[in-house]
Amino acid sequence: MTILMKIRGLQKSFGEQTILKNIDFDISNQERIGLVGYNGAGKTTLANILSGHIKADKGTVQTDRTLKIGYLLQSIEYSIHDFNSILTDDEGGKLYQLTSRLGLSKVQSWNSERLSHLSGGEKLKLALAHVWKTMPDLLILDEPTNHLDLKGISWLLEELQQYRGAVLIISHDRYFLDQSVSKILELEDGKLHTYQGNYSAYRQEKKRLYEERLHQYEVQQKQKERIESQIATLQNWSQKAHRDSTKQGSRSERRQLGFKEYHRVKAKKLDNQVKSKLKRLEQELEKNKAEKPQEAESVNFQFSSGEKRGKRIIEAKGLTKAFDGRTLFKDSHFYVKHGERIGLIGDNGCGKTTLVKMMLDAEPATAGTLWKSRSVKAAYLSQDVSDLSVDQTVAEVLNLSDRAEIANARTILANMGIKENRFHNEIGTFSLGERTRIKLAGMILKDYDLLILDEPTNHLDLPSREQLEQTLLEFQGTIIIVSHDLYFTDQLCNKLLVFENGRITRVETGLKDYRSRKKQRHAKRDEEERLRIENRMTAVLGELAGLTPQDPRYHELDQEFSELAKRKRAFLEKE
């Protein structure tokens, strides 16, 4: 395969913190590479260097001058001005074709008011379509599935299969990486490690290497203990021999000629033997100087919740919301009880984040009512943590003055993998995943009984996702979650609010059962439609049998039969 990009000796530091250390790798045409690592490991920094957005301190990025790079930034990086430019820069209408296939309708008619109310998924789809229409030689996609619904993810996977260029994907989405890449690059402690295969293969190989190194370490530790025991024994022998050589002995012994000289010579001989053996053992010990393999970084979250404050804490009656003549949902009735874990499910742009804002009194209802108990103490995690000021320090964002609270905050942040010496760093110096952890730390410091989390796993690395999931399962209060991470939602939520056909409906099951029942309903509906098609095909054939090709009705019926046959084939292909 043709090498599109050669990366040699890349180094990058921010202040005293070195992010990238002597990075070397190649990107070849048609390669599918996943770039993984903990939050703050330097993945986006590396992508920015490769795309030319920032410069490395040392090293080179060699490419052909004609190489065209398409770079999908994380959605937080795009402004309304950017989206206005994207919509106006569309010669030939390619953008509108792509956005339509992604599930966005009539984007050419979107004005500034509509663009100011884009959901996270709509922002990502617009940016993705803009990058895709340029058909670059190298695609760099930074968290491409954040906010994306199933339709968007399916489209992206299909397009990646057909795409003839190279792709570098930064993602924490296990399913997506398994389906899309054949090589994993892992950034760890500033160094790059290469693994062949998809994400699951990388995890298995990393686990195997860890266990192998741990076994080698344990074997070497036993060898080290044996050698150290032999060294101690030899040293004891040497010391005893020297003590014997200085003994006075009895009067009769002292009369014996050469007694002292005998022991001195014996001690010297033994000492030479001991020194020789010690030197050999010390050399062997140096060979067995293995370090214990580093265990995976652990992240700890722990929420506390207030006392139970009643059964229903939120209730909607006839709830309707519209923007600029576009109705998101209407005449919706539902409720939320204390202690429930509610998942908000629906396509991008259906109004999930808008409903969250309404629950927080940040958006008014167009019609109907949305009641929330006044005694509820709610915390909100926005999907892009964009409400954190990049110029403020961590200490300023958390707004703590009490010394005990500050000490507690430092401990919580340390448990989340953010070191104490970064407590006074500005938010702008942290990765988006680290900013999410800081926002979560602020929520943990207070006693809330309602957590409203909008795409909480966005930007979080996998250990953080798994730990957050476990912590939320133990939380005694109420949780309302917007997430396109199906695994996360299925594990966590025991009730759903489903956005479908312009309404919000409460569902009394988790995601897995809901999707299973929905699939069964669709299968039943498809079967009924297939039977209708077959019955109509039989009727059309009967009519055609009684006609000649010259009959005015013959051609019309023949066309109808062909269309029916196509629809039947489509059903068979689905099966």
C-alpha positions as CSV (number, residue, x, y, z in Angstrom):
1,M,0.0,0.0,0.0
2,T,1.1,3.6,-0.7
3,I,2.3,5.5,2.3
4,L,0.4,8.8,2.6
5,M,2.0,10.2,5.7
6,K,5.3,9.5,7.6
7,I,5.4,10.6,11.2
8,R,8.9,10.6,12.8
9,G,10.1,11.7,16.2
10,L,7.1,13.9,17.1
11,Q,7.3,15.6,20.5
12,K,4.9,18.1,22.1
13,S,4.7,19.7,25.5
14,F,2.4,22.2,27.1
15,G,4.2,24.0,29.9
16,E,6.0,21.4,32.0
17,Q,3.8,18.5,30.8
18,T,5.1,16.5,27.9
19,I,2.2,15.0,26.0
20,L,3.9,13.3,23.1
21,K,7.3,11.6,23.3
22,N,9.2,10.6,20.1
23,I,6.1,9.4,18.1
24,D,6.8,7.3,15.0
25,F,4.3,5.7,12.6
26,D,3.1,5.6,9.0
27,I,-0.4,6.0,7.5
28,S,-0.9,4.1,4.3
29,N,-3.7,4.3,1.7
30,Q,-6.9,2.5,2.6
31,E,-5.8,1.9,6.2
32,R,-8.4,2.0,9.0
33,I,-6.7,3.1,12.2
34,G,-8.2,3.6,15.6
35,L,-6.3,6.0,18.0
36,V,-7.1,5.2,21.7
37,G,-5.9,6.3,25.1
38,Y,-7.0,7.8,28.4
39,N,-8.5,11.2,28.6
40,G,-5.7,13.8,28.3
41,A,-3.3,11.3,26.7
42,G,-2.8,13.6,23.7
43,K,-5.0,12.0,21.0
44,T,-6.6,15.3,19.8
45,T,-3.2,17.0,20.1
46,L,-1.7,14.4,17.8
47,A,-4.7,14.8,15.3
48,N,-4.2,18.6,15.4
49,I,-0.5,18.2,14.5
50,L,-1.2,15.7,11.7
51,S,-3.9,18.0,10.2
52,G,-1.6,21.1,10.4
53,H,-3.7,22.9,13.0
54,I,-0.8,23.1,15.5
55,K,2.9,22.5,15.3
56,A,5.0,19.9,17.1
57,D,8.0,21.0,19.2
58,K,10.2,18.4,17.5
59,G,9.9,15.8,14.7
60,T,8.4,15.7,11.2
61,V,5.2,14.9,9.4
62,Q,6.0,14.0,5.8
63,T,3.3,14.0,3.1
64,D,2.9,14.5,-0.6
65,R,2.0,18.1,-1.3
66,T,-1.2,17.0,-3.1
67,L,-2.5,15.1,0.0
68,K,-6.0,16.3,0.9
69,I,-6.9,15.9,4.6
70,G,-10.5,16.0,5.9
71,Y,-10.6,16.7,9.7
72,L,-13.8,16.2,11.7
73,L,-13.4,18.2,14.9
74,Q,-15.2,17.4,18.1
75,S,-18.6,19.0,17.9
76,I,-17.9,21.6,20.6
77,E,-15.4,23.2,18.2
78,Y,-18.0,24.3,15.7
79,S,-19.9,27.6,16.0
80,I,-23.1,28.9,14.4
81,H,-20.9,30.9,12.0
82,D,-19.2,27.7,11.0
83,F,-22.5,26.0,10.2
84,N,-23.7,29.0,8.2
85,S,-20.6,28.8,6.1
86,I,-21.1,25.0,5.7
87,L,-24.6,25.5,4.3
88,T,-23.7,28.3,2.0
89,D,-20.6,26.5,0.6
90,D,-22.4,23.7,-1.2
91,E,-22.0,23.9,-5.0
92,G,-23.8,21.1,-6.7
93,G,-26.0,20.3,-3.7
94,K,-23.7,17.4,-2.5
95,L,-24.1,18.5,1.2
96,Y,-27.9,18.4,1.0
97,Q,-27.8,14.8,-0.5
98,L,-25.5,13.6,2.3
99,T,-27.5,15.3,5.1
100,S,-30.7,13.8,3.7
101,R,-29.2,10.3,3.9
102,L,-28.1,11.1,7.5
103,G,-31.7,11.9,8.4
104,L,-31.6,15.7,8.3
105,S,-34.4,17.1,6.1
106,K,-34.5,20.5,4.2
107,V,-31.2,21.8,5.7
108,Q,-31.1,24.3,2.8
109,S,-34.0,26.2,4.4
110,W,-32.4,26.4,7.9
111,N,-31.9,29.9,9.1
112,S,-29.8,31.3,12.0
113,E,-32.7,30.7,14.4
114,R,-32.8,27.0,13.4
115,L,-29.0,26.7,13.6
116,S,-28.9,28.2,17.1
117,H,-31.1,25.3,18.3
118,L,-29.2,22.4,16.7
119,S,-28.9,19.3,18.8
120,G,-25.5,17.7,19.3
121,G,-26.4,15.0,16.8
122,E,-27.5,17.6,14.1
123,K,-24.3,19.5,14.6
124,L,-22.2,16.4,14.1
125,K,-24.1,15.3,11.0
126,L,-23.7,18.7,9.4
127,A,-20.0,18.7,10.1
128,L,-19.6,15.1,9.0
129,A,-21.4,15.7,5.7
130,H,-19.2,18.8,5.1
131,V,-16.0,16.8,5.6
132,W,-17.3,13.9,3.6
133,K,-18.3,15.8,0.5
134,T,-14.7,16.9,-0.1
135,M,-13.7,13.2,-0.5
136,P,-10.2,13.6,1.0
137,D,-7.3,11.2,0.7
138,L,-7.0,11.0,4.5
139,L,-9.9,11.3,7.0
140,I,-9.2,12.2,10.6
141,L,-12.4,11.7,12.7
142,D,-12.3,12.9,16.3
143,E,-15.1,11.2,18.3
144,P,-17.4,10.8,15.2
145,T,-20.1,8.9,17.0
146,N,-20.6,11.3,19.9
147,H,-24.3,12.4,19.7
148,L,-25.0,10.2,16.6
149,D,-28.2,8.2,16.5
150,L,-28.4,4.6,15.0
151,K,-29.2,5.9,11.6
152,G,-26.1,8.2,11.6
153,I,-23.8,5.4,12.9
154,S,-25.1,2.9,10.3
155,W,-24.6,5.5,7.5
156,L,-21.0,6.2,8.7
157,L,-20.1,2.5,8.9
158,E,-21.4,1.9,5.4
159,E,-19.6,4.9,4.0
160,L,-16.3,3.9,5.6
161,Q,-16.6,0.4,4.0
162,Q,-16.8,2.1,0.5
163,Y,-14.3,4.9,1.2
164,R,-11.1,4.4,-0.7
165,G,-8.8,6.6,1.3
166,A,-7.2,6.2,4.7
167,V,-9.0,6.9,8.0
168,L,-7.7,7.7,11.5
169,I,-10.4,7.5,14.1
170,I,-10.3,8.8,17.7
171,S,-13.0,7.1,19.6
172,H,-14.1,5.5,22.9
173,D,-17.0,3.7,21.2
174,R,-16.3,0.0,21.5
175,Y,-18.9,-1.2,19.0
176,F,-17.9,1.4,16.4
177,L,-14.2,0.7,16.6
178,D,-14.8,-3.1,16.3
179,Q,-16.8,-2.5,13.1
180,S,-14.5,0.1,11.5
181,V,-10.8,-0.4,12.1
182,S,-8.1,-3.0,11.6
183,K,-5.2,-1.4,13.5
184,I,-5.1,0.3,16.9
185,L,-2.6,2.9,18.0
186,E,-2.6,3.4,21.8
187,L,-1.2,6.6,23.4
188,E,0.1,5.9,26.9
189,D,2.4,8.0,29.0
190,G,3.3,10.0,25.8
191,K,4.4,6.9,23.9
192,L,2.7,5.2,21.0
193,H,2.0,1.4,20.9
194,T,0.7,-0.5,17.8
195,Y,-1.7,-3.4,17.9
196,Q,-3.1,-5.3,14.8
197,G,-6.8,-5.9,14.6
198,N,-9.9,-4.2,15.9
199,Y,-10.6,-2.9,19.3
200,S,-11.6,-6.2,20.8
201,A,-8.4,-7.8,19.5
202,Y,-6.4,-4.9,20.9
203,R,-8.0,-5.4,24.4
204,Q,-7.3,-9.2,24.3
205,E,-3.7,-8.7,23.2
206,K,-3.1,-5.9,25.8
207,K,-4.5,-8.2,28.5
208,R,-2.3,-11.1,27.3
209,L,0.8,-8.9,27.3
210,Y,0.0,-7.7,30.8
211,E,-0.4,-11.2,32.1
212,E,2.7,-12.4,30.4
213,R,4.8,-9.5,31.8
214,L,3.2,-10.0,35.3
215,H,4.2,-13.7,35.1
216,Q,7.7,-12.8,34.0
217,Y,8.0,-10.3,36.9
218,E,6.7,-12.9,39.4
219,V,9.2,-15.5,38.1
220,Q,12.0,-13.0,38.3
221,Q,11.0,-11.9,41.8
222,K,11.4,-15.5,42.9
223,Q,14.8,-15.8,41.2
224,K,15.8,-12.5,42.8
225,E,14.9,-13.8,46.2
226,R,16.9,-17.0,45.6
227,I,19.9,-15.0,44.5
228,E,19.7,-12.5,47.4
229,S,19.5,-15.5,49.8
230,Q,22.6,-17.0,48.3
231,I,24.4,-13.7,48.5
232,A,23.5,-13.4,52.2
233,T,24.8,-16.9,52.9
234,L,28.1,-16.3,51.1
235,Q,28.6,-13.0,53.0
236,N,27.9,-14.8,56.3
237,W,30.6,-17.4,55.3
238,S,33.1,-14.7,54.5
239,Q,32.4,-12.9,57.8
240,K,32.8,-16.1,59.8
241,A,36.1,-17.0,58.1
242,H,37.5,-13.5,58.9
243,R,36.4,-13.9,62.6
244,D,38.1,-17.3,62.7
245,S,41.4,-15.8,61.4
246,T,41.5,-13.3,64.2
247,K,40.8,-15.7,67.1
248,Q,43.6,-16.1,69.7
249,G,43.0,-19.8,70.3
250,S,44.1,-21.7,73.5
251,R,47.7,-21.5,74.9
252,S,48.5,-24.9,73.4
253,E,47.1,-23.8,70.0
254,R,49.1,-20.6,70.1
255,R,52.2,-22.7,70.5
256,Q,51.5,-24.4,67.2
257,L,53.5,-22.8,64.5
258,G,51.5,-21.0,61.9
259,F,48.0,-21.4,63.4
260,K,47.1,-17.8,62.7
261,E,48.7,-17.8,59.3
262,Y,46.7,-20.9,58.4
263,H,43.4,-19.3,59.2
264,R,44.4,-16.1,57.5
265,V,45.3,-17.9,54.3
266,K,42.1,-19.9,54.5
267,A,40.0,-16.8,55.1
268,K,41.7,-15.0,52.1
269,K,41.1,-18.0,49.8
270,L,37.4,-18.2,50.9
271,D,37.1,-14.5,50.5
272,N,38.3,-14.6,46.9
273,Q,35.8,-17.4,46.2
274,V,33.0,-15.5,47.8
275,K,33.8,-12.3,45.9
276,S,33.8,-14.3,42.6
277,K,30.5,-15.9,43.4
278,L,29.1,-12.6,44.6
279,K,30.1,-10.9,41.4
280,R,28.4,-13.6,39.3
281,L,25.2,-13.5,41.4
282,E,25.1,-9.7,41.3
283,Q,25.4,-9.9,37.5
284,E,22.6,-12.4,37.4
285,L,20.5,-10.2,39.7
286,E,21.0,-7.2,37.3
287,K,19.6,-9.3,34.5
288,N,16.5,-10.1,36.6
289,K,15.9,-6.4,37.4
290,A,12.4,-6.4,36.0
291,E,9.8,-3.8,36.9
292,K,6.2,-4.8,37.7
293,P,3.9,-4.0,34.8
294,Q,1.7,-1.0,35.4
295,E,-1.9,-1.8,36.1
296,A,-4.7,0.0,34.2
297,E,-5.5,3.5,35.5
298,S,-8.5,3.3,37.9
299,V,-11.2,6.0,38.0
300,N,-13.6,6.4,41.0
301,F,-16.9,8.2,41.1
302,Q,-19.2,8.3,44.1
303,F,-22.5,10.2,44.2
304,S,-24.5,10.7,47.4
305,S,-28.2,11.4,47.2
306,G,-30.6,13.3,49.5
307,E,-33.6,11.7,51.2
308,K,-36.7,10.5,49.3
309,R,-38.9,13.5,48.5
310,G,-42.1,12.0,47.2
311,K,-43.3,9.7,44.4
312,R,-43.7,11.8,41.3
313,I,-41.1,14.5,41.0
314,I,-41.8,15.5,37.3
315,E,-45.1,15.4,35.4
316,A,-46.1,16.6,31.9
317,K,-49.6,17.2,30.7
318,G,-50.3,18.0,27.1
319,L,-46.7,19.2,26.7
320,T,-45.9,20.8,23.3
321,K,-42.7,22.5,22.1
322,A,-42.1,24.3,18.8
323,F,-39.2,26.4,17.4
324,D,-39.7,28.8,14.5
325,G,-42.8,27.0,13.2
326,R,-41.2,23.5,13.7
327,T,-42.9,21.3,16.2
328,L,-40.6,19.0,18.1
329,F,-43.3,17.2,20.1
330,K,-46.9,17.8,21.0
331,D,-49.7,16.8,23.4
332,S,-47.3,14.6,25.4
333,H,-48.2,13.1,28.8
334,F,-45.7,11.4,31.1
335,Y,-44.2,11.4,34.6
336,V,-41.0,10.6,36.4
337,K,-40.9,9.0,39.9
338,H,-38.2,9.3,42.6
339,G,-35.6,6.6,42.3
340,E,-36.2,5.8,38.6
341,R,-33.5,5.7,36.0
342,I,-35.0,7.2,32.9
343,G,-33.5,7.0,29.4
344,L,-34.6,9.5,26.7
345,I,-34.7,7.7,23.4
346,G,-35.1,9.2,19.9
347,D,-33.5,10.3,16.7
348,N,-31.2,13.3,16.4
349,G,-33.2,16.6,16.5
350,C,-36.3,15.1,18.0
351,G,-36.1,17.3,21.1
352,K,-34.4,15.3,23.8
353,T,-32.0,18.1,24.9
354,T,-34.8,20.6,24.6
355,L,-36.9,18.6,27.0
356,V,-33.9,18.5,29.4
357,K,-33.7,22.3,29.2
358,M,-37.4,22.6,29.9
359,M,-36.9,20.4,33.0
360,L,-34.2,22.9,34.1
361,D,-36.5,25.9,33.5
362,A,-34.2,27.0,30.7
363,E,-36.9,26.7,28.0
364,P,-40.6,27.5,28.2
365,A,-43.3,25.1,26.9
366,T,-45.2,26.2,23.8
367,A,-48.4,24.6,25.2
368,G,-49.3,22.3,28.1
369,T,-47.5,22.1,31.4
370,L,-44.3,20.5,32.8
371,W,-44.4,20.4,36.6
372,K,-41.3,19.7,38.7
373,S,-41.3,19.3,42.5
374,R,-39.9,22.4,44.2
375,S,-38.1,20.2,46.8
376,V,-36.0,18.5,44.1
377,K,-32.3,19.4,44.1
378,A,-31.1,18.8,40.5
379,A,-27.7,18.6,38.9
380,Y,-27.1,18.9,35.1
381,L,-24.3,17.7,33.0
382,S,-24.4,19.2,29.5
383,Q,-23.4,17.1,26.5
384,D,-20.4,19.2,25.6
385,V,-19.5,20.7,29.0
386,S,-19.6,24.0,27.1
387,D,-20.8,25.8,30.1
388,L,-17.3,25.6,31.7
389,S,-15.3,28.8,31.2
390,V,-12.0,27.9,29.5
391,D,-10.3,30.8,31.2
392,Q,-11.2,29.8,34.8
393,T,-9.1,27.4,36.8
394,V,-10.5,24.1,38.2
395,A,-10.7,25.7,41.7
396,E,-12.6,28.7,40.3
397,V,-15.1,26.5,38.3
398,L,-15.8,24.4,41.4
399,N,-16.3,27.7,43.4
400,L,-15.1,26.4,46.7
401,S,-14.0,28.5,49.7
402,D,-14.1,26.1,52.6
403,R,-10.7,24.4,53.2
404,A,-12.4,21.1,54.0
405,E,-14.3,21.3,50.7
406,I,-11.2,22.1,48.7
407,A,-9.3,19.1,50.3
408,N,-12.3,16.9,49.4
409,A,-12.3,18.2,45.8
410,R,-8.6,17.5,45.4
411,T,-9.2,13.9,46.6
412,I,-12.2,13.4,44.3
413,L,-10.3,14.8,41.3
414,A,-7.3,12.6,42.1
415,N,-9.6,9.5,42.2
416,M,-10.7,10.6,38.7
417,G,-7.2,10.7,37.4
418,I,-6.6,14.5,37.6
419,K,-3.5,15.1,39.6
420,E,-3.4,17.6,42.5
421,N,-0.8,19.8,40.8
422,R,-3.4,20.7,38.0
423,F,-6.0,22.1,40.5
424,H,-5.1,25.6,39.6
425,N,-4.7,25.0,35.8
426,E,-7.2,26.7,33.4
427,I,-10.0,24.6,32.0
428,G,-8.8,25.3,28.5
429,T,-5.7,23.1,29.2
430,F,-7.8,20.0,29.8
431,S,-9.2,17.6,27.3
432,L,-12.9,17.3,26.8
433,G,-12.9,14.0,28.7
434,E,-11.1,15.6,31.6
435,R,-13.5,18.5,31.6
436,T,-16.4,16.0,31.9
437,R,-14.7,14.5,34.9
438,I,-14.3,18.0,36.5
439,K,-18.0,18.7,35.9
440,L,-18.8,15.3,37.5
441,A,-16.6,16.2,40.5
442,G,-18.6,19.4,41.0
443,M,-21.8,17.3,41.0
444,I,-20.3,14.8,43.5
445,L,-19.4,17.5,45.9
446,K,-23.0,18.4,46.5
447,D,-26.0,16.3,47.7
448,Y,-28.3,16.0,44.7
449,D,-31.4,13.8,44.4
450,L,-31.9,14.3,40.6
451,L,-29.1,13.9,38.1
452,I,-29.9,15.0,34.5
453,L,-27.1,13.8,32.3
454,D,-27.0,14.8,28.6
455,E,-24.6,12.4,26.7
456,P,-22.5,11.7,29.9
457,T,-20.2,9.2,28.2
458,N,-19.2,11.6,25.5
459,H,-15.4,12.1,25.6
460,L,-15.0,9.7,28.5
461,D,-12.4,6.9,28.1
462,L,-13.7,3.4,28.6
463,P,-12.5,2.8,32.2
464,S,-14.3,6.0,33.1
465,R,-17.5,4.9,31.3
466,E,-17.6,1.6,33.1
467,Q,-16.9,3.2,36.5
468,L,-19.6,5.9,35.9
469,E,-22.1,3.2,34.9
470,Q,-21.4,1.2,38.1
471,T,-21.6,4.3,40.3
472,L,-24.9,5.5,38.8
473,L,-26.4,2.0,39.4
474,E,-25.7,2.5,43.1
475,F,-27.2,6.0,43.2
476,Q,-30.4,6.1,45.3
477,G,-31.9,9.3,43.7
478,T,-33.5,9.8,40.2
479,I,-31.5,9.8,37.0
480,I,-32.6,11.2,33.6
481,I,-30.1,10.3,30.8
482,V,-29.8,11.3,27.1
483,S,-27.3,8.9,25.5
484,H,-26.7,7.3,22.1
485,D,-24.4,4.8,23.9
486,L,-26.8,1.8,23.6
487,Y,-24.8,-0.4,25.9
488,F,-24.7,2.2,28.6
489,T,-28.4,3.0,28.3
490,D,-29.4,-0.6,28.3
491,Q,-27.3,-1.4,31.4
492,L,-28.5,1.6,33.4
493,C,-32.1,2.6,32.6
494,N,-35.1,0.8,33.9
495,K,-37.7,3.1,32.3
496,L,-37.8,5.1,29.0
497,L,-39.3,8.3,27.6
498,V,-39.5,7.6,23.8
499,F,-39.7,10.4,21.2
500,E,-41.6,9.0,18.3
501,N,-44.1,10.3,15.7
502,G,-44.0,13.8,17.3
503,R,-44.9,12.7,20.8
504,I,-43.1,11.7,24.0
505,T,-44.3,8.3,25.5
506,R,-43.4,6.7,28.8
507,V,-42.3,3.0,28.4
508,E,-42.2,0.8,31.5
509,T,-39.2,-1.3,30.4
510,G,-35.5,-0.9,29.7
511,L,-34.0,-0.4,26.2
512,K,-33.3,-4.1,25.4
513,D,-37.0,-5.1,26.0
514,Y,-38.3,-2.0,24.2
515,R,-36.2,-2.7,21.1
516,S,-37.2,-6.4,21.2
517,R,-40.9,-5.6,21.3
518,K,-40.5,-2.9,18.7
519,K,-38.7,-5.4,16.4
520,Q,-41.5,-7.9,16.9
521,R,-44.1,-5.3,16.1
522,H,-42.2,-4.3,12.9
523,A,-41.8,-8.0,12.0
524,K,-45.6,-8.5,12.4
525,R,-46.3,-5.4,10.4
526,D,-43.9,-6.4,7.7
527,E,-45.4,-9.9,7.5
528,E,-48.9,-8.4,7.1
529,E,-47.6,-6.1,4.4
530,R,-45.9,-9.0,2.6
531,L,-49.1,-11.0,2.6
532,R,-51.0,-8.0,1.2
533,I,-48.4,-7.7,-1.6
534,E,-48.6,-11.5,-2.4
535,N,-52.4,-11.4,-2.5
536,R,-52.3,-8.4,-4.8
537,M,-49.7,-10.1,-7.0
538,T,-52.0,-13.1,-7.3
539,A,-54.9,-10.9,-8.2
540,V,-52.9,-8.9,-10.8
541,L,-51.7,-12.2,-12.4
542,G,-55.3,-13.3,-12.6
543,E,-56.3,-10.1,-14.4
544,L,-53.3,-10.3,-16.8
545,A,-54.2,-13.8,-17.7
546,G,-57.5,-12.6,-19.1
547,L,-55.9,-9.8,-21.2
548,T,-53.8,-9.5,-24.3
549,P,-50.7,-7.3,-24.6
550,Q,-52.8,-5.0,-26.8
551,D,-55.3,-4.3,-24.1
552,P,-55.1,-0.8,-22.6
553,R,-55.0,-2.2,-19.1
554,Y,-52.3,-4.8,-19.8
555,H,-49.3,-2.4,-19.6
556,E,-50.6,-0.7,-16.4
557,L,-51.1,-4.1,-14.6
558,D,-47.7,-5.3,-15.9
559,Q,-46.0,-2.3,-14.4
560,E,-47.9,-2.7,-11.1
561,F,-46.8,-6.4,-10.9
562,S,-43.1,-5.4,-11.4
563,E,-43.4,-2.9,-8.6
564,L,-45.0,-5.4,-6.3
565,A,-42.3,-7.9,-7.1
566,K,-39.6,-5.4,-6.1
567,R,-41.3,-4.7,-2.8
568,K,-41.5,-8.4,-2.1
569,R,-37.8,-8.8,-2.9
570,A,-37.0,-6.0,-0.4
571,F,-38.9,-7.9,2.3
572,L,-37.1,-11.1,1.5
573,E,-33.7,-9.3,1.7
574,K,-34.6,-7.9,5.1
575,E,-35.2,-11.4,6.4
